[in-house]
Amino acid sequence: MPQTTVTRHTAQGMPGEIAYGGGESVQTRQIFGVGGGDGSIGVAYTEDGGNTAVQGGTGAFAGILIAPKSYDNRGGVTNTNYAVPSGSPGQLYRSGLGGVWVNLESTSASIGDQVAFSTATGTLVNAAPGAAAPSGHVLIPHAKVDYLDVTGANPTLAVIKILGV
């Protein structure tokens, strides 16, 4: 099928990629998605005991699953869910002077906003500085929106930084 549209904006990154280096703190865990299903890249994971982490959850923040080009892509090149097989080893970005690309489930993010994750799905949202996390979400300590790429869309492609956990 021939191309029928031309996009005016090319995104600068994709969820889970390191945006710019700066001494990242990364840990490896065996990851499990929601309900034991496949995991998603660019969302939050929490500690689940031992050497495992679950997408979302209520345990201690483990990190954001990064390195989207390092996993078996079950959906082929058109897979936009970035599914990672359940039980795979995953690299979790915990903090660093550099940032990581993520999708924020919002159309109104601002630089400097806090970042929270859904305990049900691990998806990320922004919250105004000093505000409480939305219902069903937990603030990621020291996480801030550092750069916005595509605004006015949902999700919003952004870079977040986590300065120490």
Secondary structure, DSSP 8 states (H G I E B T S, - for coil): -------S---S--TTSEEE-S--EEEEEEEE-GGGS-EETTSEEEE-STTEEEES-SS-EEEEE--GGGS--TTGGG--S-EE-TT-EEEEEEE-SSEEEEEES-S---TT-EEEEETTT--EEEE-TT----TTEEEEEEEEEEEEEE-SSSSEEEEEEE---
